[in-house]
């Protein structure tokens, strides 16, 4: 699919369609692809600032913050990935060439919803600032990370009830705000319909 509606990472700060994560109260940020703490093992974002979301996703994230504040005071979202430029998606795609792990990535030819600023990877921090136990870490590319397999994993003792409950808390917080999860990563959520996003939103290169 040709990239027709796009802008560069370098110009995003001057684009009114995007908001910086620092403008969103009540969240914590630890962008893992801007560190070595990801499955590739190196910083993929330098020298770009990728702490951005499309304004629609930012508004939805504020609804998540408000929902948590009302139902689990002191529990806040920890943002692990937000905007992921097209060039980084291409780099990840190349890094997984020839492996079965490519199933966890959107083909850059179609475009990751992250590249439109309309997807989030996140977890939750508890009242003490510690990550809730979700049964796996971020970017654990195994079946234990699959929401679709949670009942089976729970039945086999590979996930605990507390871990599943923590995932459900995250899922409820996100879905009530309009985010949509996927079956293979408990941490990933799209803001709205991904086909509509690909057709109508601007992709960041």
Secondary structure, DSSP 4 states (H G I P E B T S, - for coil): ----SEE-GGGGGG-TTEEEGGGSTTEEE--GGGSS-STT-S-SSTTS---EEEHHHHHHHHHHHHHHHHHSTT-EEEEEE----HHHHHHHHHHTTTSGGGGGS--TTT--GGGGT-EEEEEEE-TTSPBP--SS-TT--SGGG-GGGHHHHHHTTSS-HHHHHHHHHHHHHHHTTTEEE-SS-TTEEEES-HHHHHHHSPEE-
